Amino acid sequence: MNKKHIGSSFDDFLAEEGLLEKTEAVAVKRVIALQVEQLMKKRKLTKTAMWHRMRTSRAALERLLDPENQSVTLQTLDRAAKALGKRLHITLT
């Protein structure tokens, strides 16, 4: 056989099992949480300083930093980005 890869992709498997969308959503949330956490460390911001800058509750920041919690609003994401000197940019692909 000349085929480099045989069979379906892992994405195909997840789609067949009905898990692709959830898996992708969890992955995106983990990346966002990690990016925020890394930027906070880079800027030497404590959680207290961060939620004050965001003008939000500590609970909202905890939800944002929790990689498993997908209950984050666009407003919270935007406030976090601004508190870190960044802009929120969302694209649909």
Backbone atoms as SQL, in Angstrom:
CREATE TABLE atoms (id INTEGER PRIMARY KEY, chain TEXT, resi INTEGER, resn TEXT, atom TEXT, x REAL, y REAL, z REAL);
INSERT INTO atoms VALUES
  (1, 'A', 1, 'MET', 'N', 0.829, -1.192, 0.000),
  (2, 'A', 1, 'MET', 'CA', 0.000, 0.000, 0.000),
  (3, 'A', 1, 'MET', 'C', 0.867, 1.246, 0.000),
  (4, 'A', 2, 'ASN', 'N', 0.432, 2.258, -0.713),
  (5, 'A', 2, 'ASN', 'CA', 1.152, 3.510, -0.781),
  (6, 'A', 2, 'ASN', 'C', 0.586, 4.569, 0.151),
  (7, 'A', 3, 'LYS', 'N', -0.479, 4.249, 0.846),
  (8, 'A', 3, 'LYS', 'CA', -1.092, 5.236, 1.733),
  (9, 'A', 3, 'LYS', 'C', -0.232, 5.428, 2.967),
  (10, 'A', 4, 'LYS', 'N', 0.022, 6.688, 3.287),
  (11, 'A', 4, 'LYS', 'CA', 0.809, 7.012, 4.470),
  (12, 'A', 4, 'LYS', 'C', 0.000, 6.756, 5.744),
  (13, 'A', 5, 'HIS', 'N', -1.268, 7.105, 5.721),
  (14, 'A', 5, 'HIS', 'CA', -2.155, 6.935, 6.867),
  (15, 'A', 5, 'HIS', 'C', -3.329, 6.057, 6.464),
  (16, 'A', 6, 'ILE', 'N', -3.630, 5.117, 7.298),
  (17, 'A', 6, 'ILE', 'CA', -4.745, 4.218, 7.027),
  (18, 'A', 6, 'ILE', 'C', -5.841, 4.496, 8.043),
  (19, 'A', 7, 'GLY', 'N', -7.078, 4.543, 7.589),
  (20, 'A', 7, 'GLY', 'CA', -8.194, 4.755, 8.510),
  (21, 'A', 7, 'GLY', 'C', -8.559, 6.222, 8.635),
  (22, 'A', 8, 'SER', 'N', -9.428, 6.460, 9.577),
  (23, 'A', 8, 'SER', 'CA', -9.927, 7.817, 9.763),
  (24, 'A', 8, 'SER', 'C', -9.063, 8.586, 10.754),
  (25, 'A', 9, 'SER', 'N', -9.282, 9.875, 10.830),
  (26, 'A', 9, 'SER', 'CA', -8.541, 10.721, 11.760),
  (27, 'A', 9, 'SER', 'C', -9.183, 10.658, 13.142),
  (28, 'A', 10, 'PHE', 'N', -8.470, 11.172, 14.120),
  (29, 'A', 10, 'PHE', 'CA', -9.009, 11.218, 15.476),
  (30, 'A', 10, 'PHE', 'C', -10.235, 12.126, 15.515),
  (31, 'A', 11, 'ASP', 'N', -10.207, 13.221, 14.744),
  (32, 'A', 11, 'ASP', 'CA', -11.380, 14.094, 14.662),
  (33, 'A', 11, 'ASP', 'C', -12.594, 13.337, 14.126),
  (34, 'A', 12, 'ASP', 'N', -12.361, 12.487, 13.133),
  (35, 'A', 12, 'ASP', 'CA', -13.460, 11.679, 12.595),
  (36, 'A', 12, 'ASP', 'C', -14.028, 10.757, 13.675),
  (37, 'A', 13, 'PHE', 'N', -13.136, 10.142, 14.439),
  (38, 'A', 13, 'PHE', 'CA', -13.574, 9.271, 15.530),
  (39, 'A', 13, 'PHE', 'C', -14.416, 10.046, 16.545),
  (40, 'A', 14, 'LEU', 'N', -13.914, 11.236, 16.965),
  (41, 'A', 14, 'LEU', 'CA', -14.660, 12.052, 17.928),
  (42, 'A', 14, 'LEU', 'C', -16.020, 12.458, 17.367),
  (43, 'A', 15, 'ALA', 'N', -16.062, 12.808, 16.097),
  (44, 'A', 15, 'ALA', 'CA', -17.328, 13.191, 15.463),
  (45, 'A', 15, 'ALA', 'C', -18.309, 12.013, 15.457),
  (46, 'A', 16, 'GLU', 'N', -17.810, 10.835, 15.121),
  (47, 'A', 16, 'GLU', 'CA', -18.664, 9.640, 15.107),
  (48, 'A', 16, 'GLU', 'C', -19.225, 9.341, 16.492),
  (49, 'A', 17, 'GLU', 'N', -18.439, 9.622, 17.527),
  (50, 'A', 17, 'GLU', 'CA', -18.865, 9.373, 18.908),
  (51, 'A', 17, 'GLU', 'C', -19.685, 10.528, 19.478),
  (52, 'A', 18, 'GLY', 'N', -19.843, 11.607, 18.687),
  (53, 'A', 18, 'GLY', 'CA', -20.593, 12.766, 19.152),
  (54, 'A', 18, 'GLY', 'C', -19.843, 13.596, 20.178),
  (55, 'A', 19, 'LEU', 'N', -18.525, 13.546, 20.137),
  (56, 'A', 19, 'LEU', 'CA', -17.701, 14.233, 21.131),
  (57, 'A', 19, 'LEU', 'C', -16.851, 15.366, 20.560),
  (58, 'A', 20, 'LEU', 'N', -16.876, 15.571, 19.261),
  (59, 'A', 20, 'LEU', 'CA', -15.975, 16.538, 18.643),
  (60, 'A', 20, 'LEU', 'C', -16.215, 17.967, 19.128),
  (61, 'A', 21, 'GLU', 'N', -17.455, 18.410, 19.120),
  (62, 'A', 21, 'GLU', 'CA', -17.747, 19.790, 19.525),
  (63, 'A', 21, 'GLU', 'C', -17.356, 20.049, 20.969),
  (64, 'A', 22, 'LYS', 'N', -17.706, 19.150, 21.861),
  (65, 'A', 22, 'LYS', 'CA', -17.367, 19.313, 23.278),
  (66, 'A', 22, 'LYS', 'C', -15.849, 19.309, 23.478),
  (67, 'A', 23, 'THR', 'N', -15.165, 18.412, 22.793),
  (68, 'A', 23, 'THR', 'CA', -13.717, 18.314, 22.914),
  (69, 'A', 23, 'THR', 'C', -13.051, 19.597, 22.423),
  (70, 'A', 24, 'GLU', 'N', -13.527, 20.124, 21.311),
  (71, 'A', 24, 'GLU', 'CA', -12.961, 21.366, 20.787),
  (72, 'A', 24, 'GLU', 'C', -13.231, 22.533, 21.731),
  (73, 'A', 25, 'ALA', 'N', -14.429, 22.593, 22.307),
  (74, 'A', 25, 'ALA', 'CA', -14.771, 23.671, 23.236),
  (75, 'A', 25, 'ALA', 'C', -13.887, 23.621, 24.478),
  (76, 'A', 26, 'VAL', 'N', -13.655, 22.426, 24.999),
  (77, 'A', 26, 'VAL', 'CA', -12.786, 22.267, 26.172),
  (78, 'A', 26, 'VAL', 'C', -11.365, 22.688, 25.827),
  (79, 'A', 27, 'ALA', 'N', -10.896, 22.298, 24.661),
  (80, 'A', 27, 'ALA', 'CA', -9.538, 22.656, 24.238),
  (81, 'A', 27, 'ALA', 'C', -9.375, 24.168, 24.108),
  (82, 'A', 28, 'VAL', 'N', -10.353, 24.830, 23.514),
  (83, 'A', 28, 'VAL', 'CA', -10.300, 26.285, 23.366),
  (84, 'A', 28, 'VAL', 'C', -10.280, 26.955, 24.733),
  (85, 'A', 29, 'LYS', 'N', -11.127, 26.491, 25.633),
  (86, 'A', 29, 'LYS', 'CA', -11.175, 27.087, 26.976),
  (87, 'A', 29, 'LYS', 'C', -9.861, 26.896, 27.708),
  (88, 'A', 30, 'ARG', 'N', -9.259, 25.737, 27.567),
  (89, 'A', 30, 'ARG', 'CA', -7.959, 25.484, 28.210),
  (90, 'A', 30, 'ARG', 'C', -6.892, 26.435, 27.682),
  (91, 'A', 31, 'VAL', 'N', -6.890, 26.669, 26.389),
  (92, 'A', 31, 'VAL', 'CA', -5.914, 27.580, 25.786),
  (93, 'A', 31, 'VAL', 'C', -6.127, 29.002, 26.309),
  (94, 'A', 32, 'ILE', 'N', -7.373, 29.442, 26.360),
  (95, 'A', 32, 'ILE', 'CA', -7.671, 30.783, 26.861),
  (96, 'A', 32, 'ILE', 'C', -7.230, 30.930, 28.315),
  (97, 'A', 33, 'ALA', 'N', -7.574, 29.959, 29.146),
  (98, 'A', 33, 'ALA', 'CA', -7.196, 30.000, 30.564),
  (99, 'A', 33, 'ALA', 'C', -5.680, 30.049, 30.708),
  (100, 'A', 34, 'LEU', 'N', -4.979, 29.251, 29.921),
  (101, 'A', 34, 'LEU', 'CA', -3.523, 29.224, 29.979),
  (102, 'A', 34, 'LEU', 'C', -2.920, 30.556, 29.538),
  (103, 'A', 35, 'GLN', 'N', -3.456, 31.129, 28.454),
  (104, 'A', 35, 'GLN', 'CA', -2.944, 32.410, 27.968),
  (105, 'A', 35, 'GLN', 'C', -3.127, 33.506, 29.011),
  (106, 'A', 36, 'VAL', 'N', -4.299, 33.571, 29.623),
  (107, 'A', 36, 'VAL', 'CA', -4.559, 34.591, 30.643),
  (108, 'A', 36, 'VAL', 'C', -3.610, 34.398, 31.821),
  (109, 'A', 37, 'GLU', 'N', -3.472, 33.161, 32.259),
  (110, 'A', 37, 'GLU', 'CA', -2.590, 32.869, 33.396),
  (111, 'A', 37, 'GLU', 'C', -1.143, 33.246, 33.087),
  (112, 'A', 38, 'GLN', 'N', -0.671, 32.931, 31.883),
  (113, 'A', 38, 'GLN', 'CA', 0.706, 33.266, 31.499),
  (114, 'A', 38, 'GLN', 'C', 0.921, 34.775, 31.430),
  (115, 'A', 39, 'LEU', 'N', -0.059, 35.493, 30.890),
  (116, 'A', 39, 'LEU', 'CA', 0.066, 36.950, 30.818),
  (117, 'A', 39, 'LEU', 'C', 0.032, 37.577, 32.206),
  (118, 'A', 40, 'MET', 'N', -0.774, 37.015, 33.089),
  (119, 'A', 40, 'MET', 'CA', -0.801, 37.512, 34.468),
  (120, 'A', 40, 'MET', 'C', 0.569, 37.330, 35.118),
  (121, 'A', 41, 'LYS', 'N', 1.179, 36.178, 34.926),
  (122, 'A', 41, 'LYS', 'CA', 2.512, 35.919, 35.487),
  (123, 'A', 41, 'LYS', 'C', 3.545, 36.870, 34.889),
  (124, 'A', 42, 'LYS', 'N', 3.473, 37.055, 33.575),
  (125, 'A', 42, 'LYS', 'CA', 4.416, 37.935, 32.885),
  (126, 'A', 42, 'LYS', 'C', 4.331, 39.361, 33.427),
  (127, 'A', 43, 'ARG', 'N', 3.119, 39.802, 33.728),
  (128, 'A', 43, 'ARG', 'CA', 2.909, 41.154, 34.234),
  (129, 'A', 43, 'ARG', 'C', 2.921, 41.222, 35.769),
  (130, 'A', 44, 'LYS', 'N', 3.211, 40.053, 36.389),
  (131, 'A', 44, 'LYS', 'CA', 3.279, 39.951, 37.849),
  (132, 'A', 44, 'LYS', 'C', 1.995, 40.425, 38.522),
  (133, 'A', 45, 'LEU', 'N', 0.857, 39.980, 37.964),
  (134, 'A', 45, 'LEU', 'CA', -0.445, 40.335, 38.514),
  (135, 'A', 45, 'LEU', 'C', -0.983, 39.199, 39.370),
  (136, 'A', 46, 'THR', 'N', -1.366, 39.498, 40.575),
  (137, 'A', 46, 'THR', 'CA', -2.043, 38.519, 41.416),
  (138, 'A', 46, 'THR', 'C', -3.492, 38.404, 40.949),
  (139, 'A', 47, 'LYS', 'N', -4.175, 37.393, 41.444),
  (140, 'A', 47, 'LYS', 'CA', -5.597, 37.257, 41.108),
  (141, 'A', 47, 'LYS', 'C', -6.380, 38.463, 41.617),
  (142, 'A', 48, 'THR', 'N', -6.037, 38.932, 42.809),
  (143, 'A', 48, 'THR', 'CA', -6.735, 40.089, 43.370),
  (144, 'A', 48, 'THR', 'C', -6.550, 41.311, 42.484),
  (145, 'A', 49, 'ALA', 'N', -5.319, 41.564, 42.064),
  (146, 'A', 49, 'ALA', 'CA', -5.050, 42.706, 41.190),
  (147, 'A', 49, 'ALA', 'C', -5.781, 42.553, 39.857),
  (148, 'A', 50, 'MET', 'N', -5.813, 41.332, 39.356),
  (149, 'A', 50, 'MET', 'CA', -6.459, 41.083, 38.064),
  (150, 'A', 50, 'MET', 'C', -7.952, 41.344, 38.144),
  (151, 'A', 51, 'TRP', 'N', -8.646, 40.809, 39.140),
  (152, 'A', 51, 'TRP', 'CA', -10.096, 41.032, 39.154),
  (153, 'A', 51, 'TRP', 'C', -10.433, 42.474, 39.455),
  (154, 'A', 52, 'HIS', 'N', -9.554, 43.178, 40.172),
  (155, 'A', 52, 'HIS', 'CA', -9.771, 44.614, 40.357),
  (156, 'A', 52, 'HIS', 'C', -9.631, 45.352, 39.019),
  (157, 'A', 53, 'ARG', 'N', -8.602, 45.015, 38.265),
  (158, 'A', 53, 'ARG', 'CA', -8.406, 45.637, 36.945),
  (159, 'A', 53, 'ARG', 'C', -9.562, 45.336, 36.000),
  (160, 'A', 54, 'MET', 'N', -10.083, 44.127, 36.123),
  (161, 'A', 54, 'MET', 'CA', -11.194, 43.724, 35.256),
  (162, 'A', 54, 'MET', 'C', -12.512, 44.362, 35.682),
  (163, 'A', 55, 'ARG', 'N', -12.561, 44.899, 36.896),
  (164, 'A', 55, 'ARG', 'CA', -13.799, 45.452, 37.461),
  (165, 'A', 55, 'ARG', 'C', -14.917, 44.406, 37.439),
  (166, 'A', 56, 'THR', 'N', -14.565, 43.249, 37.981),
  (167, 'A', 56, 'THR', 'CA', -15.501, 42.133, 38.023),
  (168, 'A', 56, 'THR', 'C', -15.339, 41.413, 39.356),
  (169, 'A', 57, 'SER', 'N', -15.999, 40.309, 39.518),
  (170, 'A', 57, 'SER', 'CA', -15.910, 39.553, 40.767),
  (171, 'A', 57, 'SER', 'C', -14.754, 38.552, 40.714),
  (172, 'A', 58, 'ARG', 'N', -14.338, 38.150, 41.881),
  (173, 'A', 58, 'ARG', 'CA', -13.301, 37.114, 41.970),
  (174, 'A', 58, 'ARG', 'C', -13.828, 35.818, 41.340),
  (175, 'A', 59, 'ALA', 'N', -15.104, 35.540, 41.527),
  (176, 'A', 59, 'ALA', 'CA', -15.710, 34.332, 40.964),
  (177, 'A', 59, 'ALA', 'C', -15.618, 34.325, 39.432),
  (178, 'A', 60, 'ALA', 'N', -15.823, 35.486, 38.821),
  (179, 'A', 60, 'ALA', 'CA', -15.729, 35.569, 37.358),
  (180, 'A', 60, 'ALA', 'C', -14.311, 35.263, 36.887),
  (181, 'A', 61, 'LEU', 'N', -13.324, 35.773, 37.613),
  (182, 'A', 61, 'LEU', 'CA', -11.934, 35.487, 37.258),
  (183, 'A', 61, 'LEU', 'C', -11.628, 34.002, 37.466),
  (184, 'A', 62, 'GLU', 'N', -12.126, 33.434, 38.557),
  (185, 'A', 62, 'GLU', 'CA', -11.904, 32.004, 38.809),
  (186, 'A', 62, 'GLU', 'C', -12.504, 31.153, 37.699),
  (187, 'A', 63, 'ARG', 'N', -13.695, 31.515, 37.215),
  (188, 'A', 63, 'ARG', 'CA', -14.311, 30.785, 36.096),
  (189, 'A', 63, 'ARG', 'C', -13.437, 30.896, 34.854),
  (190, 'A', 64, 'LEU', 'N', -12.900, 32.081, 34.621),
  (191, 'A', 64, 'LEU', 'CA', -12.046, 32.301, 33.454),
  (192, 'A', 64, 'LEU', 'C', -10.781, 31.456, 33.533),
  (193, 'A', 65, 'LEU', 'N', -10.182, 31.370, 34.709),
  (194, 'A', 65, 'LEU', 'CA', -8.923, 30.646, 34.869),
  (195, 'A', 65, 'LEU', 'C', -9.106, 29.136, 35.016),
  (196, 'A', 66, 'ASP', 'N', -10.330, 28.693, 35.227),
  (197, 'A', 66, 'ASP', 'CA', -10.607, 27.255, 35.358),
  (198, 'A', 66, 'ASP', 'C', -10.720, 26.643, 33.961),
  (199, 'A', 67, 'PRO', 'N', -9.760, 25.804, 33.569),
  (200, 'A', 67, 'PRO', 'CA', -9.778, 25.259, 32.208),
  (201, 'A', 67, 'PRO', 'C', -10.980, 24.380, 31.901),
  (202, 'A', 68, 'GLU', 'N', -11.645, 23.867, 32.922),
  (203, 'A', 68, 'GLU', 'CA', -12.794, 22.994, 32.712),
  (204, 'A', 68, 'GLU', 'C', -14.121, 23.748, 32.669),
  (205, 'A', 69, 'ASN', 'N', -14.143, 24.973, 33.154),
  (206, 'A', 69, 'ASN', 'CA', -15.380, 25.747, 33.248),
  (207, 'A', 69, 'ASN', 'C', -15.591, 26.537, 31.961),
  (208, 'A', 70, 'GLN', 'N', -16.645, 26.221, 31.246),
  (209, 'A', 70, 'GLN', 'CA', -16.922, 26.895, 29.975),
  (210, 'A', 70, 'GLN', 'C', -17.923, 28.034, 30.137),
  (211, 'A', 71, 'SER', 'N', -18.287, 28.366, 31.375),
  (212, 'A', 71, 'SER', 'CA', -19.268, 29.421, 31.644),
  (213, 'A', 71, 'SER', 'C', -18.590, 30.781, 31.720),
  (214, 'A', 72, 'VAL', 'N', -18.044, 31.214, 30.626),
  (215, 'A', 72, 'VAL', 'CA', -17.355, 32.501, 30.561),
  (216, 'A', 72, 'VAL', 'C', -18.041, 33.346, 29.498),
  (217, 'A', 73, 'THR', 'N', -18.332, 34.587, 29.848),
  (218, 'A', 73, 'THR', 'CA', -19.006, 35.471, 28.897),
  (219, 'A', 73, 'THR', 'C', -17.991, 36.219, 28.041),
  (220, 'A', 74, 'LEU', 'N', -18.465, 36.724, 26.934),
  (221, 'A', 74, 'LEU', 'CA', -17.614, 37.557, 26.091),
  (222, 'A', 74, 'LEU', 'C', -17.182, 38.818, 26.844),
  (223, 'A', 75, 'GLN', 'N', -18.061, 39.319, 27.679),
  (224, 'A', 75, 'GLN', 'CA', -17.727, 40.499, 28.470),
  (225, 'A', 75, 'GLN', 'C', -16.549, 40.210, 29.402),
  (226, 'A', 76, 'THR', 'N', -16.555, 39.063, 30.038),
  (227, 'A', 76, 'THR', 'CA', -15.446, 38.688, 30.920),
  (228, 'A', 76, 'THR', 'C', -14.153, 38.534, 30.127),
  (229, 'A', 77, 'LEU', 'N', -14.236, 37.899, 28.978),
  (230, 'A', 77, 'LEU', 'CA', -13.055, 37.748, 28.126),
  (231, 'A', 77, 'LEU', 'C', -12.513, 39.106, 27.693),
  (232, 'A', 78, 'ASP', 'N', -13.407, 40.012, 27.319),
  (233, 'A', 78, 'ASP', 'CA', -12.999, 41.345, 26.894),
  (234, 'A', 78, 'ASP', 'C', -12.359, 42.118, 28.050),
  (235, 'A', 79, 'ARG', 'N', -12.952, 42.031, 29.223),
  (236, 'A', 79, 'ARG', 'CA', -12.387, 42.716, 30.392),
  (237, 'A', 79, 'ARG', 'C', -11.013, 42.167, 30.746),
  (238, 'A', 80, 'ALA', 'N', -10.854, 40.865, 30.644),
  (239, 'A', 80, 'ALA', 'CA', -9.552, 40.256, 30.935),
  (240, 'A', 80, 'ALA', 'C', -8.506, 40.725, 29.924),
  (241, 'A', 81, 'ALA', 'N', -8.877, 40.729, 28.664),
  (242, 'A', 81, 'ALA', 'CA', -7.951, 41.179, 27.628),
  (243, 'A', 81, 'ALA', 'C', -7.514, 42.620, 27.888),
  (244, 'A', 82, 'LYS', 'N', -8.461, 43.486, 28.163),
  (245, 'A', 82, 'LYS', 'CA', -8.133, 44.890, 28.424),
  (246, 'A', 82, 'LYS', 'C', -7.275, 45.040, 29.678),
  (247, 'A', 83, 'ALA', 'N', -7.570, 44.266, 30.720),
  (248, 'A', 83, 'ALA', 'CA', -6.790, 44.328, 31.959),
  (249, 'A', 83, 'ALA', 'C', -5.343, 43.907, 31.723),
  (250, 'A', 84, 'LEU', 'N', -5.127, 43.093, 30.689),
  (251, 'A', 84, 'LEU', 'CA', -3.788, 42.619, 30.354),
  (252, 'A', 84, 'LEU', 'C', -3.149, 43.423, 29.229),
  (253, 'A', 85, 'GLY', 'N', -3.811, 44.502, 28.815),
  (254, 'A', 85, 'GLY', 'CA', -3.274, 45.338, 27.741),
  (255, 'A', 85, 'GLY', 'C', -3.410, 44.708, 26.371),
  (256, 'A', 86, 'LYS', 'N', -4.389, 43.857, 26.235),
  (257, 'A', 86, 'LYS', 'CA', -4.625, 43.162, 24.945),
  (258, 'A', 86, 'LYS', 'C', -6.014, 43.483, 24.430),
  (259, 'A', 87, 'ARG', 'N', -6.264, 43.068, 23.190),
  (260, 'A', 87, 'ARG', 'CA', -7.596, 43.173, 22.596),
  (261, 'A', 87, 'ARG', 'C', -8.127, 41.781, 22.362),
  (262, 'A', 88, 'LEU', 'N', -9.413, 41.614, 22.579),
  (263, 'A', 88, 'LEU', 'CA', -10.071, 40.340, 22.305),
  (264, 'A', 88, 'LEU', 'C', -10.375, 40.286, 20.816),
  (265, 'A', 89, 'HIS', 'N', -9.958, 39.211, 20.187),
  (266, 'A', 89, 'HIS', 'CA', -10.213, 39.027, 18.759),
  (267, 'A', 89, 'HIS', 'C', -10.777, 37.625, 18.573),
  (268, 'A', 90, 'ILE', 'N', -11.975, 37.530, 18.040),
  (269, 'A', 90, 'ILE', 'CA', -12.630, 36.250, 17.833),
  (270, 'A', 90, 'ILE', 'C', -12.932, 36.082, 16.356),
  (271, 'A', 91, 'THR', 'N', -12.602, 34.919, 15.832),
  (272, 'A', 91, 'THR', 'CA', -12.907, 34.629, 14.427),
  (273, 'A', 91, 'THR', 'C', -13.678, 33.312, 14.348),
  (274, 'A', 92, 'LEU', 'N', -14.494, 33.221, 13.366),
  (275, 'A', 92, 'LEU', 'CA', -15.222, 31.986, 13.081),
  (276, 'A', 92, 'LEU', 'C', -14.553, 31.331, 11.880),
  (277, 'A', 93, 'THR', 'N', -14.234, 30.059, 12.019),
  (278, 'A', 93, 'THR', 'CA', -13.568, 29.371, 10.906),
  (279, 'A', 93, 'THR', 'C', -14.373, 28.179, 10.468);
